[in-house]
Amino acid sequence: MSCKPANGFPTFSELGKECKDLFQKGYHIGLFKINVKNTTCHGIEVTTSGTHTIDDKSGKGEVQIKAKYPQAPGLATTTRWDTENIYTNEISFQDPIPGGKVGLNLRLNGDTGAKGGAVQFLYEHRNLTLDASFDGGEGSNMLAGASIVGGHKGLLAGYKLKFDANENALKANDLALGYRCRDYGVLLALDNLSVVNGTYYNQVNRQVQVGASAVIGAEGGPQFSLAGRYLFNLNGHTIRAKIDNQSVLGLGMELKVMPGFMAFASGSIDLKNFTAGPHKVGFGLEFGY
């Protein structure tokens, strides 16, 4: 099987992303979601989103504004406010050194006045990524994290750690090994060097993607899942399906109604209790202009 190089080089959190997207992206089970995105003539992106939980009828909304500044190349800001009265402001600067990125995240709880923040440093090379972060604030522990991913000709190896300074304890101690190409990839990871995670992804052709996931050593016993995505219309109409070893079947559909308007429908079916359930559905609408 030939292997064309993948586009870009991943950070640790991006390892296995193609397979994770098959299991997570496009499913709004138990929710009704609406997302409206607008880009102004000056390139400022304004996104308004809302989520309604069908079971308990609760809701949440968010406004996000992203901006770049031509007069300061590499500078970008993202400001968010949600209906829980949480404000966040992210400031990032690309290429302070070639391949580098620095980010600052500031948080404010408008109800309690609690403040927090995080600083992140990222360095990307053709076959290497380094990531370091520091996060803390009022009412939260100080966390320091770092990760590294290196590779050669599709082979990948990565390590991630996270340390809680308040508890003087290691919160993450993860190792990952994998092989990644443009059309397929396999990943084996050890969470805290104890829980085994394995994923496989294959883009069979332009229309079909398949993936498999396995988790061994976690609470609740072994978990195995299969997922697939079929693009049945080149305009963007998509069917998704996934199933796990608990016989829970997930189904999803995306329809591009017109340019700038997408509709989503998804659901989960408990095949072991097909008559009694519980079964869930979800819907979503996305507008962009």
Backbone as a ProteinNet text record, in pm:
[ID]
protein_1_A
[PRIMARY]
MSCKPANGFPTFSELGKECKDLFQKGYHIGLFKINVKNTTCHGIEVTTSGTHTIDDKSGKGEVQIKAKYPQAPGLATTTRWDTENIYTNEISFQDPIPGGKVGLNLRLNGDTGAKGGAVQFLYEHRNLTLDASFDGGEGSNMLAGASIVGGHKGLLAGYKLKFDANENALKANDLALGYRCRDYGVLLALDNLSVVNGTYYNQVNRQVQVGASAVIGAEGGPQFSLAGRYLFNLNGHTIRAKIDNQSVLGLGMELKVMPGFMAFASGSIDLKNFTAGPHKVGFGLEFGY
[TERTIARY]
86.1	0	89.5	67	149.1	108.9	203	178.1	219.8	122.1	152.1	163.7	258.7	275.9	149.1	121.2	5.5	32.1	-76.5	-63.1	-33.5	79	113.3	165.7	214.6	266.1	187.8	140.1	44.8	111.2	34.1	68.7	16.8	46.1	3.7	-148.5	-217.6	-364.8	-426.7	-352.4	-404.2	-376.6	-303.1	-276.7	-407.7	-431.7	-555.3	-678.3	-660.8	-774.5	-871.4	-820.1	-907.9	-1006.2	-957.7	-1045.5	-1141.7	-1092.8	-1180	-1294.3	-1265.2	-1370	-1480.1	-1443.4	-1544.3	-1643.6	-1597	-1682.5	-1756.1	-1705.8	-1761	-1825.7	-1764.4	-1810.5	-1942.6	-2035.5	-2161.3	-2271.3	-2241.1	-2342.2	-2386.5	-2516.5	-2572.5	-2677	-2643.3	-2740.9	-2788.4	-2921.5	-2981.2	-2985.6	-2948.1	-2937.9	-3007.6	-3045.2	-3078.1	-2979.8	-2901.5	-2796.2	-2818.6	-2786.1	-2790.7	-2664.2	-2606.2	-2479.7	-2487.8	-2459.6	-2463.5	-2328.7	-2264.9	-2132.2	-2134.3	-2076	-2071.5	-1930.5	-1880.3	-1750.1	-1770.2	-1724.2	-1743	-1647.4	-1668.1	-1582.7	-1439.3	-1416.6	-1281.4	-1218.9	-1286.6	-1232.9	-1257.6	-1340.9	-1373.8	-1483.6	-1459.3	-1555.4	-1639.3	-1770.2	-1862.6	-1949	-1942.3	-2017.4	-2110.1	-2236.2	-2335.9	-2390.5	-2389.3	-2435	-2524.9	-2615.1	-2704	-2726.7	-2739.7	-2761.1	-2876.9	-2971.3	-3084.4	-3078.4	-3071.3	-3069.8	-3213	-3241.8	-3379.4	-3433.5	-3350.8	-3400.7	-3441.5	-3351.6	-3382.8	-3425.1	-3433.3	-3481.9	-3396	-3270	-3179.2	-3118.2	-3062	-3004.8	-2879.3	-2799.5	-2677.7	-2647.6	-2600.7	-2564.8	-2425.5	-2366.9	-2231.4	-2214.1	-2138.5	-2097.6	-1945.7	-1891	-1746.3	-1706.8	-1601.8	-1550.6	-1401.8	-1364.8	-1225.6	-1177	-1057.9	-1005.8	-856.1	-811.8	-670.2	-640.7	-515	-478.6	-369.9	-408.3	-309.3	-191.7	-216.6	-108.5	-12	-50.5	36.4	32.4	106.1	102.1	133.2	49.1	67.7	-14.8	-67.8	-148.2	-293.8	-356.3	-497	-559.7	-687.6	-760.2	-892.5	-933.9	-1063.8	-1130.1	-1248.6	-1322.6	-1452.4	-1486.5	-1608.1	-1684.5	-1815.8	-1904.5	-2016.3	-2053.3	-2163.9	-2268.6	-2380.5	-2494.2	-2472.2	-2360.9	-2322.1	-2237.1	-2226.8	-2155.8	-2005.8	-1950.5	-1806.8	-1747.3	-1648.6	-1578.5	-1439.6	-1399.2	-1262.3	-1207.7	-1081.3	-1013.6	-880.5	-864.5	-741.8	-664	-537.1	-447.1	-333.3	-307.8	-199.6	-114.1	11.2	104.8	182.1	167.1	230.4	368	464.3	600.4	676.7	675	771.3	914.1	928.1	1045	989.2	1066.2	1012.6	957.7	829.8	766.4	709	721.6	675.5	540	473.1	345.8	332	287.7	266.2	120.8	55.3	-84.6	-109.8	-201.9	-243	-394.4	-445.4	-589	-627.5	-720.3	-767.7	-914.5	-953.5	-1090	-1145.8	-1275.2	-1343.1	-1483.9	-1518.4	-1656.2	-1729.3	-1823.7	-1892.2	-1979.5	-2020.7	-2105.7	-2025	-1917	-1838.3	-1717.3	-1674.8	-1555.1	-1426.7	-1435.9	-1315.2	-1241.1	-1109	-1025.9	-930.3	-889.9	-793.6	-727.7	-630.1	-560.7	-467.2	-418.1	-325.8	-229.6	-109.2	-8.5	34.6	44	83.4	192.7	288	397.2	397.3	408.8	408.3	519.8	592.8	695.4	673.6	666.7	641.6	756.4	802.7	903.9	849.8	920.3	872.2	844.8	927.8	911.5	908.1	865.6	870.3	772.4	700.9	621.8	650.4	664.5	683.5	574.1	517.5	404.8	423.8	406.7	413.1	303.4	244	135.3	135.9	83	66.6	-73.3	-150.2	-290.6	-323.8	-394.6	-433.7	-529.1	-570.4	-661	-728.8	-816.3	-888.6	-985	-975.9	-1063.5	-1021.7	-904.3	-855.1	-707.9	-664.4	-525.5	-433.6	-307.8	-206.8	-157.8	-172.1	-133.2	-24.4	74.8	181.7	185.9	187.6	186.5	286.8	327	419.8	400.9	428.4	420.5	519.8	555.4	646	601.7	607.7	580.1	690.1	748.5	850.6	818.9	871.8	842.4	934.7	923.9	1005.1	936.9	907.4	847.8	720.3	634	505.2	503.9	618.8	625.7	619.9	543.3	523.3	545.3	600.5	612.7	589.4	511.6	480.7	473	494.2	485	421.6	334.5	266	262.6	284.2	270.5	198.2	132.3	66.3	84.9	129.6	162.6	75.4	14.8	-67.4	19.8	52.4	142.8	78	-54.3	-121.5	-122.6	-145.9	-150.6	-15.7	82.3	213.9	200.4	118.7	87.1	87.9	126.6	125.7	-14.4	-78.3	-215.1	-222.9	-118.7	-115	27.4	37.5	167.4	145.4	133.6	82.7	190.9	184.6	278.2	199.5	246.7	176	276	241.8	319.4	222.9	262.9	170.3	236.5	152.6	195.4	86.1	121.7	22.5	59.4	-38	-25.6	-147.5	-155.3	-267.3	-398.6	-395.7	-519.4	-545.9	-450	-475.3	-377.2	-412.4	-326.2	-363.8	-266.3	-288.4	-216	-277.9	-221.5	-242.3	-138.9	-145.3	-97.3	-182	-149.9	-169.8	-90.2	-102.3	-133.9	-256.1	-294.3	-245.6	-166	-103.9	-29.4	19.6	97.8	22.4	-112.4	-190.2	-308.8	-383.6	-500.7	-456.6	-485.6	-443	-553	-515.4	-606.1	-548.3	-630.1	-586.4	-688.1	-641.7	-731.4	-674	-766.2	-727.8	-820	-763.4	-839.8	-797.8	-896.5	-866.1	-964.8	-911.3	-994	-988.4	-1091.8	-1094.2	-1090.1	-1170.9	-1170.9	-1226.3	-1257.9	-1303	-1433	-1512.9	-1645.4	-1655.9	-1565.7	-1580.5	-1463	-1496.1	-1397.7	-1443.8	-1351.1	-1384	-1281.7	-1322.8	-1233.5	-1272.6	-1176.8	-1199.7	-1127.1	-1185.1	-1128.1	-1140.6	-1038.7	-1040.9	-977.5	-1039.1	-986.1	-983.4	-866	-849.1	-784.4	-843.3	-787.6	-861.9	-963	-1039.8	-1150.4	-1204.9	-1317.3	-1435.5	-1508.5	-1622	-1589.6	-1463	-1426.4	-1383.4	-1342.5	-1295.9	-1406.4	-1363.6	-1456.5	-1405.1	-1493.6	-1458.6	-1565.3	-1523.3	-1616.3	-1572.2	-1670.9	-1648.6	-1727.9	-1673.5	-1742.8	-1714.6	-1808	-1791.1	-1860.9	-1814.2	-1872.8	-1879.1	-1995.9	-2014.7	-2065	-1987.3	-2025.7	-2101.3	-2236.1	-2313.3	-2349.1	-2310	-2331.5	-2215.6	-2152.2	-2033.8	-2065.9	-2194.5	-2232	-2219.2	-2196.4	-2176.1	-2273.3	-2364.8	-2456.8	-2379.4	-2396.1	-2314.7	-2400	-2368.4	-2427.8	-2316.8	-2345.7	-2250.3	-2313.8	-2229.4	-2277.3	-2163.9	-2199.9	-2101.8	-2172.2	-2097.4	-2153.2	-2044.3	-2081.2	-1983.3	-2018.3	-1933.2	-1953.4	-2066.7	-2131.2	-2253	-2378.1	-2357	-2466.6	-2546	-2477.8	-2540.4	-2502.1	-2602.9	-2583.2	-2609.4	-2513.3	-2530	-2542.3	-2635.5	-2658.3	-2663.2	-2611.5	-2614.3	-2624	-2681.3	-2693.3	-2670.1	-2594.4	-2571.7	-2621.5	-2699	-2751.3	-2713.2	-2651.3	-2622.2	-2742.9	-2831.3	-2957.8	-2933.2	-2842.3	-2803.2	-2668.9	-2599.4	-2472.1	-2488.5	-2411.4	-2418.8	-2523.2	-2590.8	-2695.4	-2683.5	-2648.7	-2637.2	-2739.1	-2796.8	-2889.6	-2836.1	-2850.2	-2798	-2909.9	-2907.5	-2996.7	-2916.9	-2935	-2860.6	-2942.2	-2902.7	-2972.6	-2890.2	-2927.1	-2863.3	-2971.8	-2944.7	-3040.2	-2972.9	-3034.3	-2984.1	-3039.6	-2956	-3004.2	-3035.9	-2974.5	-3004.5	-3143.7	-3188.3	-3319.8	-3398.5	-3412.3	-3470.8	-3613.6	-3689	-3829.3	-3840.8	-3766.1	-3779.6	-3687.1	-3576.4	-3480.8	-3384	-3321.4	-3354	-3289.6	-3366.7	-3316	-3318.4	-3225.3	-3215.6	-3201.2	-3243.9	-3228.7	-3166.7	-3119.3	-3062.1	-3067.3	-3068.1	-3079.6	-2988.6	-2948.9	-2864.9	-2884	-2862.8	-2867.5	-2742.9	-2685.3	-2563.8	-2576.6	-2557.8	-2565.5	-2430.7	-2388.4	-2264.3	-2276.1	-2237.8	-2246.2	-2144.4
-118.8	0	123.6	214.2	334.7	430.9	514.7	609.1	747.8	835.1	973	1049.1	1143.5	1217.2	1289.5	1288.7	1361.4	1510.9	1587.4	1732.4	1782.9	1851.9	1907	1801.2	1845.8	1755.2	1780.2	1674.3	1692.9	1728	1795.7	1804.6	1678.2	1662.1	1540.7	1528.6	1640.5	1635.7	1605.1	1622.9	1596.7	1454.9	1376.4	1238.9	1160.4	1091.6	1015.4	1099.8	1228	1318.3	1270.5	1216.6	1172.3	1065.8	973.2	869.2	927.5	1016.5	1078.6	1153.8	1221.8	1296.1	1204.2	1082.9	988.2	952.7	945.9	906.9	1025.4	1146.8	1260.4	1365.5	1394.9	1505.1	1470.1	1565.5	1545.7	1481.2	1441.8	1382.8	1486.5	1513.7	1606	1532.4	1412.3	1325.3	1386.3	1394.1	1450.4	1601.6	1665.6	1810.9	1868	1994.9	2074.2	2190.1	2201.9	2302.4	2390.5	2516.7	2609.6	2695.1	2715.6	2786.5	2884.3	3010.6	3112.7	3181.5	3178.9	3235.4	3340.7	3455	3565	3622.8	3648.4	3711.6	3850.3	3952	4089.4	4121.4	4238.5	4280.3	4304	4319.4	4338.4	4206.4	4092.9	3962.6	3920.1	3990.7	3953	3846.6	3734.9	3625.3	3634.7	3642	3647.6	3521.9	3442.8	3317.4	3320.7	3294.9	3284.3	3142.5	3078.7	2940.3	2921.2	2825.2	2791.3	2641.4	2588.4	2445.8	2425.2	2339.2	2304	2154.4	2118.3	1977.5	1926.1	1824.5	1778.4	1716.7	1639.6	1568.3	1662.9	1754.4	1840.2	1981	2004.1	2131.8	2250.1	2225.2	2335.1	2390.2	2507.8	2569.7	2648.5	2673.4	2751.7	2820.4	2944.2	3018.3	3077.3	3110.7	3165.8	3257.3	3363	3452	3452.1	3436.2	3432.5	3528.8	3605	3699.9	3672.3	3642.6	3616.2	3724.3	3774.3	3882.7	3864.6	3904.8	3914.4	4057.7	4096	4235	4249.7	4297.6	4310.9	4400.2	4498.4	4587.4	4521.8	4404.5	4328.2	4182.7	4145.9	4008.3	3905.2	3801	3694.8	3712.4	3833.6	3859.4	3822.8	3749.4	3711.6	3712.4	3746.9	3746	3672.6	3605.4	3538.5	3572.7	3633	3672.7	3593.3	3537.7	3459.4	3506.6	3500.2	3519.5	3418.5	3353.5	3259.2	3296	3226.6	3259.9	3218.5	3151.2	3126.9	3241.5	3347.3	3470.6	3447.8	3363.7	3340.1	3414.2	3497.4	3570.1	3508.7	3489.9	3447	3531.8	3558.2	3634	3565.9	3520.4	3454.1	3546.1	3559.8	3639.9	3549.4	3542.1	3456.5	3533.5	3493.3	3555.2	3444.5	3438.4	3335.8	3381.5	3288.7	3309.3	3422	3428.9	3518.8	3472.6	3340	3279.6	3186.2	3153.3	3065.3	2935.2	2906.8	2785.4	2797.1	2912	2927.7	2995.4	2974.9	3040.3	3057	3175.2	3205.3	3244.1	3188.9	3219.5	3255	3347.3	3388.6	3380.4	3312.4	3295.8	3355.3	3450.9	3515.1	3480.9	3444.6	3404.3	3487.4	3515.6	3589	3534.8	3498.9	3460.6	3588	3632	3757.4	3754.8	3635.4	3625	3626.9	3550.5	3539.1	3630.7	3679.5	3761.9	3683.2	3548.9	3465.5	3483.3	3495.4	3517.2	3399.8	3378.3	3272.3	3299.8	3218.2	3237.8	3123.1	3123.9	3020.9	3082	3028.8	3066.9	2939.9	2947.1	2830.4	2868.6	2776.1	2792.1	2670.6	2695.6	2588.2	2612.2	2504.5	2511.8	2396.7	2428.6	2329.6	2328.4	2208.3	2186.8	2082.1	2056.8	1961.1	1825	1779.2	1646.6	1651.6	1766.7	1780.8	1888.8	1862.4	1965.6	1959.9	2077.9	2092.4	2184.2	2149.2	2224.5	2234.6	2354.4	2373.1	2469.9	2447.3	2533.8	2544	2658.3	2683.8	2742.6	2682.6	2720.2	2728.7	2834.2	2847.6	2964	2986.1	3096.7	3078	3172.2	3165.5	3048.2	2962.9	2847.9	2729.4	2734.7	2622.7	2600.1	2477.9	2442.7	2493.3	2512.3	2549.7	2424	2420.2	2305.3	2344.9	2260.3	2278.4	2155.8	2176.9	2064.4	2082.5	1972.3	1975.1	1849.1	1859.8	1743.3	1758.5	1645.4	1642.6	1532.2	1558.6	1458.9	1468.2	1354.7	1348.9	1235.9	1245.6	1141.6	1144.9	1038.1	1027.3	932	981.5	900.8	829.8	903.3	849.5	791.1	749.3	697	812.1	794.2	899.1	844.3	928.5	895.2	1023	1012.6	1131.2	1102.2	1207.2	1195.8	1323.4	1306.1	1419.5	1401.4	1511.6	1508.4	1633.1	1621.1	1735.1	1722.9	1831.3	1830.1	1930.6	1885.2	1970.5	2021.2	2151.7	2207.9	2213.9	2232.2	2239.2	2104.3	1998.8	1864.8	1793.2	1856.1	1794.7	1654.1	1645.4	1514.8	1523.6	1413.1	1402.5	1363.2	1446.2	1422.6	1353.9	1363.3	1296	1250.2	1127.7	1068.8	973.4	1031.3	958.9	938.6	822.7	786	741.3	777.1	739	700.3	595.5	550.6	530	568.5	553.4	561.7	544.2	554.9	630.9	736.2	827.7	865.9	849.2	894.5	979.1	1022.5	1107	1028.8	900.7	824.3	725.4	697.7	604.8	629.7	578.2	594.9	497.7	461.1	373.6	433.9	426.9	488.6	397.2	381.5	308.2	402.2	425.5	519.7	455.9	501.6	459.2	581.4	588.2	697.4	665	756.3	734.1	600.7	559.3	435.9	313.5	319.2	205.7	171.9	272.8	249.2	250.5	142	127.1	178.9	270	321.9	289.6	234	206.7	258.5	320.4	368.2	333.2	314.4	291.7	373.6	440.5	524.4	495	492	468.4	546.5	632.7	697.7	609.7	527.9	427.4	492.6	595.3	673.8	811.6	888.2	1024.9	1029.7	923.4	924.7	845.2	751.5	658.1	670.7	683.2	680.2	579.7	502.3	406	418.2	377.4	383	281.7	248.3	156.4	208.7	182.6	229.7	121.4	109.4	13.3	76.3	52.5	99.9	-18.8	-46	-159	-109.2	-147.3	-109.3	2.5	60.2	168.9	112.2	197.2	156.2	122.5	18	-24	-133.6	-174.6	-285	-240.4	-334.7	-302.8	-238.1	-146.8	-77.8	-89.3	-130	-142.9	-73.3	-0.1	76	75.6	83.1	96.2	217	287	404.1	416.2	481.5	504.6	631.3	686.3	807.7	791.2	821.7	807.7	939.5	998.2	1120.3	1079.8	1080.5	1026.9	1131.7	1256.2	1361.8	1459.6	1490.4	1575	1718.1	1753.1	1884.5	1892.5	1777	1778.3	1694.2	1620.1	1533.1	1412	1383.6	1282	1194.9	1065.5	971	919.3	912.1	861.7	747.8	656.6	549	503.7	459.9	404.3	305.6	209.7	110.8	67.4	37.2	-6.8	-145.5	-197.3	-333	-342.4	-229.7	-230.7	-232	-249.3	-255.7	-125.9	-13	116.9	166.3	184.4	226	375.4	447.1	589.2	614.7	700.5	734	885.4	934.1	1077.7	1109.3	1224.5	1269.7	1419.7	1462.8	1604.4	1636.6	1742.2	1784	1928.8	1952.8	2090.1	2140.9	2211.1	2254.8	2355.8	2448	2548.2	2604.9	2678.4	2736.6	2817.7	2782.1	2851.5	2799.7	2690.4	2636.7	2485.2	2432.3	2289.4	2246.7	2128.4	2070.1	1935.1	1904.9	1782.6	1709.5	1577.9	1494	1372.5	1331.8	1217.2	1149	1029.1	953.8	836.5	782.4	662	561	435	326	218	182.8	74	-56.5	-130	-251	-362.4	-358.9	-459.5	-439.2	-314.2	-282.4	-205.3	-267.7	-197.7	-151.9	-230.9	-196.5	-87.6	-103.5	-11	109.7	97.3	207.3	206.4	319.7	453	481.9	544.3	591.9	744.6	805	951.1	1003.7	1127.7	1194.9	1331.8	1390.9	1524.8	1592.5	1726	1802.4	1923.3	1972.2	2089.5	2166.3	2296.7	2385.1	2472.3	2493.7	2574.2	2670.6	2798.6	2902.2	2973.1	3003.7	3075.9	3169	3293.3	3390	3501
0	0	0	-94.6	-101.6	8.5	47.2	156.5	111.7	87.9	57.2	188	198.6	324.1	365.6	496.2	547.6	543	537.1	535.7	676.5	693.3	823.1	918.8	1033.8	1136.2	1263.9	1331.6	1441.9	1574.4	1659.3	1800.6	1869.2	1997.6	2067.8	2069.9	2092.2	2098.4	1962.7	1854	1719.9	1671.7	1749.3	1709.5	1705	1596.3	1581	1556.5	1520.9	1504.3	1396.2	1286	1178	1226.4	1310	1363.6	1468.1	1553.6	1654.1	1588	1477.3	1407.4	1355.8	1313.2	1265.4	1375.6	1500.1	1611.3	1674.8	1656.9	1730.6	1641.1	1529	1445.9	1377.5	1375	1305.7	1387.5	1512	1599.7	1703.5	1710.2	1809.2	1892.3	1934.8	2000.4	2131.9	2146.4	2267	2268.4	2157.7	2154.5	2032	2043.2	1925.8	1923.7	1815.6	1807.6	1686	1702	1589.9	1594.5	1477.6	1468.1	1350.4	1376.1	1271.8	1267.5	1150.5	1134.3	1025.2	1055.4	959.7	957.1	837.5	820.9	762.5	832.7	788.1	674	614.4	502.8	546.9	677	729.9	776.4	750.8	786.3	929.1	1002.7	1140.5	1138.1	1205.5	1209.7	1337.5	1319.2	1432.8	1428.8	1535.3	1542.4	1663.1	1639.6	1746.4	1746.9	1862.7	1870.6	1991.7	1979.9	2090.1	2095.5	2216	2236.8	2333.5	2294.8	2379.4	2407.4	2535.5	2574.6	2581.9	2501.7	2487	2615.8	2688.4	2807	2918.9	2958.9	3073.5	3032.1	2899.1	2845.2	2887.8	2920.1	2951.7	2823.1	2831.6	2712.7	2745.2	2642.5	2657.7	2525.6	2533.6	2413.1	2424.9	2310.6	2309.7	2189.5	2209.2	2101.6	2096	1976.1	1957.7	1845.9	1869.9	1771.5	1750.9	1626.5	1592.2	1496.6	1523.2	1440.4	1417.5	1298.8	1265.9	1225.7	1236.5	1220.3	1114.7	995	887.3	924.4	1010	1049.9	1147.5	1201.8	1293	1249.4	1144.1	1091.5	1200	1205.4	1304.5	1428.9	1453.1	1572.2	1545.8	1640	1628.9	1767.5	1773.9	1900.9	1883.6	1990	1994	2126.4	2119.5	2238.7	2244.1	2361.9	2378.7	2502.5	2491.4	2606.4	2594.3	2707.3	2703.2	2807.2	2801.1	2886.9	3032.4	3061.2	3200.7	3253.2	3173.1	3208	3225.3	3139	3136.4	3017	3044.4	2939.8	2920.5	2797.4	2769.1	2656.1	2663.9	2559.5	2529.9	2406.7	2365	2271.7	2300.7	2217.3	2173.8	2044.3	1995.2	1895.8	1891.1	1797.3	1727.4	1595.7	1513.4	1467.5	1474.8	1423.9	1492.9	1627.5	1692.1	1661.5	1644.2	1581	1474.4	1370.5	1265.7	1323.5	1296.9	1346.7	1485.6	1548.9	1686.3	1696.1	1809	1837.3	1988.5	2029.8	2171.2	2189.6	2291.1	2315.8	2461.2	2483.8	2618.1	2625	2728.3	2747.6	2882.4	2881.2	3003.3	3024.6	3148	3179	3293.9	3286	3392.9	3409.3	3532.2	3564.5	3606.8	3523.8	3550.5	3673.6	3719.5	3837.7	3966.8	3971.1	4094.5	4096.6	3979.2	3971.8	3968.9	3968.1	3966.6	3834.1	3844.4	3727.1	3708.2	3585.6	3555.4	3422.1	3392.1	3265.6	3234.7	3112.5	3067	2966.2	2963.2	2864.8	2792.5	2659.7	2581.5	2483.7	2468.9	2374.2	2281.4	2153.2	2054.4	1953.4	1923.1	1819.5	1721.8	1594.4	1490.6	1390.7	1361	1259	1163.5	1058.7	959.6	1020.9	1115.2	1175.7	1327.8	1384.3	1529.9	1574.2	1684.8	1751.6	1901.7	1961.4	2105.7	2158.3	2272.9	2327.1	2478.1	2533.8	2678.4	2720.1	2837.6	2883	3034.6	3083.1	3225.9	3244.4	3336.7	3352	3500.3	3539.4	3679.2	3697	3822.7	3851.2	3984.2	4017.4	4142.9	4142.4	4243.6	4253.9	4169.6	4109	4028.8	4056.7	4038.5	4064.8	3954.4	3988.6	3890.4	3820	3687.7	3607.3	3509.6	3499.3	3400.7	3311.8	3182.7	3089.7	2978.7	2919.1	2806.5	2724	2595.1	2507.8	2394.6	2335.7	2222.5	2128.1	1999.5	1896.8	1792	1760.8	1656.7	1560.5	1440.6	1344	1223.8	1145.2	1023.3	926.7	806.2	700	746.2	815.2	858.5	997.6	1049.7	1186.1	1286.1	1394.2	1493.4	1633.5	1719.7	1860.9	1941	2047.8	2126.4	2274.3	2354.1	2499.8	2554.3	2655.1	2716.5	2867.6	2939.3	3085	3130.7	3245.5	3308.6	3458.9	3522.3	3665	3738.3	3848.9	3935.2	4049.3	4046.3	4146.3	4284	4292.1	4421.2	4492.4	4416.8	4475.7	4468.3	4402.4	4384.3	4325.8	4219	4160.7	4008.9	3947.1	3801.9	3757.2	3674.9	3630.5	3494.6	3416.4	3286.9	3260.1	3211.6	3181.7	3064.8	2944.8	2828.9	2723	2660.6	2555	2433.5	2313.1	2190.4	2082.5	2006.6	1891.3	1775.8	1656.3	1545	1410.2	1309.3	1169.9	1097	1025.7	969.8	827.6	737.8	599.9	566.8	443.1	403.2	406	370.6	355.6	467.5	552.5	661.7	775.4	892.3	1008	1117.7	1198.6	1312.8	1432.4	1548.8	1668.8	1788.1	1869.4	1995.7	2105.3	2204.7	2310.4	2446.7	2544.3	2683.3	2767.7	2820.5	2908.6	3049	3104.5	3235.6	3240	3124.3	3108.2	3159.9	3156	3206	3116	3070.2	2985.3	2839.3	2768.3	2629.7	2536.8	2447.1	2344.9	2207.7	2121.1	1985.4	1885.6	1776.9	1672.8	1536.3	1441.4	1301.8	1213.7	1113.8	1022.4	879.6	789.7	648.5	562.4	477.3	376.8	252.5	237.1	132.1	-5.6	-23.9	-146.4	-112.9	-214.7	-191.2	-111.5	-120.2	-58.3	71.6	96.3	208.3	305.2	434.8	542.4	646.9	702.2	807.1	919.3	1039.3	1153.9	1259.6	1344.1	1455.3	1578.2	1694.6	1820.4	1926.4	2010.6	2120.7	2244.5	2360	2487.9	2582.7	2640.2	2730.8	2860.2	2973.1	3101.5	3170.6	3105.3	3165.7	3254.7	3341.6	3424	3334.1	3369.5	3288.7	3190	3183.3	3096.3	2958.1	2875.1	2739.4	2656	2568.2	2479.9	2336.3	2246.7	2105.1	2022.2	1919.8	1838.1	1692.4	1603.6	1459.8	1410.6	1310.8	1257.3	1108.7	1038.6	896.3	853.5	742.8	686	535.3	479.8	334.9	278	188.7	119.8	-5.7	2.8	-108.6	-212.4	-188.6	-286.2	-274.3	-385.3	-380.8	-339.1	-328.2	-276.6	-125	-59.3	85.5	164.2	99.1	172	225.3	354.5	420.6	511.5	514.6	609.3	701	829.9	928.7	1007.4	1054.3	1141.2	1231.5	1353.4	1446.2	1537.4	1588.8	1680.4	1776.3	1901.5	1999.9	2051.8	2141.1	2190.4	2292.2	2323.8	2405.3	2317.9	2186.2	2087.8	2080.7	2101.4	2082.1	1942.3	1859.3	1720.8	1708.1	1652	1625.5	1476.7	1438.6	1298.6	1284.2	1172.8	1148.5	1001.3	971	832.4	826.8	726.5	701.7	561.1	549	419.5	394.1	281.2	239.7	162.5	233.5	174.9	63.7	88.7	-10	35.5	-49.7	-5.4	122.7	224.5	352	448.3	415.1	503.7	508.5	628.2	651	755.9	736.2	832.8	878.1	1007.3	1066.4	1140.3	1132.8	1212.8	1258.4	1382.5	1435	1542.7	1576.3	1679	1726.9	1840.2	1893.8	1928.5	1897	1918.5	2001.6	2113.9	2198.3	2143.7	2069.1	2003.2	2102.1	2221.1	2321.9	2381.4	2383.5	2439.2	2333.4	2218.7	2104.3	2133.1	2207.5	2234	2340.3	2449.9	2562.1	2552.1	2478.6	2470.5	2587.9	2623.7	2572.4	2435.8	2347.2	2220	2221.9	2151.3	2152.6	2011.1	1992.1	1863.4	1886.9	1780.8	1789.2	1653.7	1655.6	1532	1539.4	1423	1417.9	1288.3	1296.2	1181.3	1183.2	1067.4	1058.3	939.9	969.1	866.9	858.3	739.4	720	600.7	621.4	511.5	533.8
[MASK]
+++++++++++++++++++++++++++++++++++++++++++++++++++++++++++++++++++++++++++++++++++++++++++++++++++++++++++++++++++++++++++++++++++++++++++++++++++++++++++++++++++++++++++++++++++++++++++++++++++++++++++++++++++++++++++++++++++++++++++++++++++++++++++++++++++++++++++++++++++++++++++++++++

